[in-house]
Amino acid sequence: MEQSFGELAPAQPFRIEVPDETLDDIRRRVGDYPWHEMPDDGGWGYGANLDYMKELCAYWLDEFDWRRQEARINRFPQFTAPIDGIDIHFVHERSGNPDALPLIISHGWPGSVVEFLDIIGPLAHPERHGGNAEDAFDVVAPSLPGFAFSGRPPRPWGPRRMARVFAALMTDVLGYRGYLAQGGDWGGAISSWLGYEHAPACRAIHLNIMTMRHPDGPGGAEEEAWAARFEEEQTLENGYRIQQATRPQTLSYAMMDSPVGVAAWLVEKFNSWSDTVGDDVESVHTKDALLTNIMVYLVTRTFNTASWIYYGRREEGGRVLSPQGRRVEVPTGCALFPAELLSWPPRSYVERVYNVTRWTEMPRGGHFAAMEQPELFIEDVRAFARTVR
């Protein structure tokens, strides 16, 4: 279901330049945080670990350099474009290869374009990173509406509405006649809608998560076993999701006033959703990487509006792509990372929702695939793209 937004204004260059006053206020709030208690047997079992949060915040105050991370993001060309009433922020790294395949990569929650800083260069310029020039992409990495440097929608938008906006970004603003879409977390849902409603411009999609569901549910013993296992796995993970899908405004009053609160809410997910060694979040993510992503939410004051997407999806109808059981017919590549929060169904189920043409079971990695295993991620996207170029 294509939707025209009329003639759209051209994109304008953008740079991140956070005022010193904003950084000083965040530091003050972190330094003044009134630490409290945790059960003696706490670990990470009750949520964000108190000892680790104190360690992270000490590093935040004494060693973390936002300006260095800001400059790292600003190395990539960034723009904003007005679409559907709000400004959409995006990185646009052109390869320079006239045969490059346009690729839009969509992040999710609690992520941001920070997830992609290690993959944008190799995807756009493979010849500079030990690859072949013919695998080059023009990489577009937007901030989701309501997230980070993109504008705030007037009320919650779900992934289907966001897909319409991103389709307009690729075709109407950037002028691409065809493109590939990739996504994890919410980006997986957005990419699914791009493939379902915005083909043939969206020529194919690559997913590292399975968020969509078939209206008929699972069928057969293997699929039934997966469904039961999935529900059990999600029991202790559903709290944040239910809160943000039903009462996001109530949560916002605490979080918008507390950098430490936002950090704890996000870091817990990076620990429990990643392929860590035990509960050592830094076996996968550095403090700098964690804090840079956290700071993106803080300096833009978007914790609240980023959570709205959960409410928006509920209003759009939830996880079911098509009540009639129609599937995404564009070629679909599936990259299965073993520690993914939302475990993949059997391939038989996935093929009732997507036209699966590539199925890769990864040896390691979790929910934040582009951050955790950038080499595996890049190679699978390249290999899939070779089949649809």
N, C-alpha and C positions, 0 to 999 in steps of 0.2 A: 504494500500500500504506500505508494510514493506520495509525498506531500510537498507542494511547492511553497517556498517562503517568499516568492517574488524575487525581484532583482536584489541581490545581496551586495553590500559594500565590500570593497577589497580589504584584505587583511592588512593590519598595521604592525610594524615592528614593536617588540616588547622586550624589556629587560627587567629582571628582578632587582629592585633597589629598596631594601627594607630600611626604614628610618632608624637611626640610632636610638631614638626614644622608645621605639617598639622593642628593640632588643634589650634595652636597659630595664624596661618594665617586666619582661619575661624573666630576666635574671633575678630581679628583686623578688618576684613571686616564688621562684624556685628556692632562693635562699631563705625566704621567710616561711617555707612550708612547715606546718606543725605536725611533725611525724607522730605516728600513733602506734598501736600494737598489732601484732599478728599472732595467731595461735602458735604455741611452742612447736607443734609438729607441722607447721605451715608449708614450707617449701613453696611450690607453685600450685599446690592442690586447692588452695582457697582463692586463687587469683594471682595477680602480680606479686611477686615475692618481695617482701619488705627490705631484706638485706640487699637484694640486687637493685631495687629502686633507689636506695640510699647511695649505693656505689655509682649508679648511672648519673644521679643528680650531682654528686660530687665532681664527676668528670665534666658534666654539663657546665658547671660553674668555673672549674679551674683549667680545663683543657680544650673543650669544644670550641671550634672557630667557625661561626656561621658564615663570616665573610669568605672564608676559603671554600665552603660548600656552595655558597651563592655564586661565586665565580665559576665553579665547576659546572653548575647548571647553565650559567650564562655563556659558556663556550659554544652551546648549541643555538642556532638561530631560532628565535621564538617570536610568535605573533599572536594577535587577537583579531577575531572577526565577529561582527554582530550577526547572530543567527537566532531566529525565533525570539527576539526581544532581549537577549542577553549576549554579552561578549564571551566568546569561547577562546580560551588560551590553548596554544599548541606549539610543540616543537616541530619544526619542519627541516629535516636534514636531507637535502638533495644529494644524490650520489654523483652527479656529473655524467653518468652513463645514460645516453639517450634511450637505451633499451631497458632501463631500470623499471622494475615493477613497483607501482605505488603500494605502500603497506601502511595501514592505520593500526596502531597498537593501543588498546584501551586497558587502563588499569582498573582497579576496584577499590574496595574499602577493606582495611585501613591503609591503603597504599596511595601512591601518587606517581607522577612521572619520574620521581626519584628511583623507582623500581627499574627504570630502563636505561639509566646512565651508562651502564657497562655494555649494553647491547646495541645502542643506536649507531655508534661508530662502525662496529664490525658489520652490521646489517647494511648500512649505506655504502661503506667503503671496504668491501671484503679484501680487495687487493692490498690494503694497508695492514691487514691483520692475518696474513697467511692464507687467504682464500682466493677465489677466482672472481675476476671482475664481472663475469656474466651472471653472478648470483646477486648483483647489487639491487638494492631497494631505494626508492625515495621514501624515507620514513616520516610518518606523521604520528605524533604522540600527544594527544590532547589531554587536558585536565577535564574530567567529567563536569558537567554543569553542577554548580553548587560546591565543587571541590577546588581548593587551592586558588589558582589565579584566574579561573573561569568565573563568570558572573553567577549571581544567585537567581534561580528561577523564582517566579512569584509564589509558587506552592510546590509541593513535592512532585518531581518527575521520576518515572520509572525507567528501566532500561529500554523499553520500546520507544518511548518519546526521545530518549537520548540517541538512539540509533538513527532516527529521522534527522536529528541535528547533525550527526556525524556524516550521514550520507550527503547532506547538503554541503558540509564542509569539503568533502572530497570532490564532489562533482561541480557544485555551483561556485564555491569560493576558489578552490585550487585548480579546477578545470580538468580533473582526471576523468577519462572516459571509462576506465576500468581499474579496479584495485582489489587487493587482498586484505582481509580483516583478521586480526589476531587478538585474542583476549583470554585473560584469566580472571577469576572472581567475577565482579560485575561486568568486566570487559568480555567475559565469556558469554554472558546473556546479551550484551549489546551486539557482539559479533554474530550471535545466533539470529537476532532480529535483522541485522544487516543482510545476512545470507537469505533469510526467509522473505523479507519484504522489499529488499532493495537490489535484487538481481535484475538485469544482468550486469549493472555497473559494479556491484559487489560480485566478483567472479568466483571467489572461493573463501573459505574461512578456516582458521587454524585455532584450535582450542586446547588449553591446558587445564580445563575444568569442565564438568558436566553439571550445569545448573538447571537445565530445562527437563521437563517431564512429559511423558506420553499420557494422554487422557485415559487410556485403558489400564494404566498401571502395569505392574510386572506380570509376566506370564511364564509358567514353567518353573520347575524346581530351582534352577540356578538363579533366575531373576527374583523369585520369591525369597530365597535365602539372602541375596544381596539387600533387598528392601528391608528385611527384618534387621540385618546387621547394620544397615545405614541408620535406621531409627535409633538403635541402641547407641551407636557411636555419637549421635548428635545430642543425646540427653543432656550432657554437661556443657554443650556448646551453644545451646539455643537461647540462653538468657539475654545476651546482648542483642540477638537478632529479633526476638519478640519485642523487647523494649523499643528498639529503633523503628520497628514496623508499626507500632501502636501508639507510643507516647514519647516520640523523640523530643518534643519541646520540654517536657519535664526533666529529662536527662540534661538538656542543654544548660540549665541554670547552674548546675554544679560545674560542668566541664568548661564552660566559657570563662570562668573565673579562676581556673586552676591549671596551669601548665603541667604540674605534677600529676593531676588527675587525668588529663589527656594522655600524658606519657604512659601512665599505668594501663589505661584502657587499651592503648594501641600495642604496647610492648607485650602484654599478655598474649595477644594474638600472634605476634611474630615468634614468640616462644612455642606456643602450643600448636601452631599450624605449620611450622617449618621442620625440616628433616634434621633435627638437632641430635647431638650426642647427649643422651639423658635430658636434663633440664638446663643445659648450658647453651643459652641463646647465642652466646658469642662463638660457639662452634660453627655457626653459620653466618651470623650478622655481626659486624663491628659496632661499637658504640657510636662512631661517627655516622654510619649508615642509618641506625635506628633514630638518632637524634635529628638528622637532616630531614627525614620523613616526618617526624613529630613536629619539627619547627615549621615545615610547610603548612601544616594545619594551624599552628599557632599564629604565625605572622600574618596569615590571611584571615584569621578568625572564622574558619569554615568548619570547625568540628560540628557545629549544629546543622548547617545546611547540607553537609556531606552525608549526614545520617538520614536525611529525608528520602534517599533513594529506596530504602527499605519500605517506607510508607507508600512511596510511589508504585513499587512493584505490586504490593498488595492490592492497590486500587486498580492496577492494570489487569489483574486476574491471576497473579501468582506465577508459578513456574511453568504452567502448561503453555506450550507454544501454539498449538492449534487444537481447539476443542473437537474439530472434525478428524483429528489424527493425521493431518498432512505434515510432511517433514520438510526440512531444509534440503533442497535438491542441488544446490551448488556443491562442488567437491569440498569435503570436510576432512581436515587432518586432525587427529586426536593424539595428544602427547600426554601420557599417563605417568605422572610422577608419584612414586609409591607413598609418600607421606601427605598427599593431598587431603585437606580437611574433609572435602566432600568426595568420598570414595566413588570411583567410577562404577557404573553398572556393567554387567556382562556386555560384550560387543553386540549380542543379539538385540538387546534393549536399545543401545545407542543407535543401531542402524534403523530402528523404527522412527527415530527422531531426526537423523542426519543421513546424508549420502556419504558414508564413510569411505574414503579412498586411501587414507593412510592411518595406521594404528601403531603407535610406538610405545612400548612399555619400558620406561626409563629405569636405570639401575639405582638411582638415588634422586633426592630432591623432594620438595614439598609444595606448599601453596604459593609461595612467592618465587616461582620457578626462574624468572629472569634474573632475580637477585641471587638465588641460591646456586643455580647451575647454569650460568650464562652460556658456557660452551655447548652443553647439551641442547639448550633451548635454541640457540642460534642455528646449529646444524640441522635440527629437525625442521625449523621454519624454512631454511634454505632448501632442504631435500623435498619438502612438500611443494614449495613454490616451483621447483623444476618441473613438476608434473602438470602445472596449470599455466605456465608462461606461454 
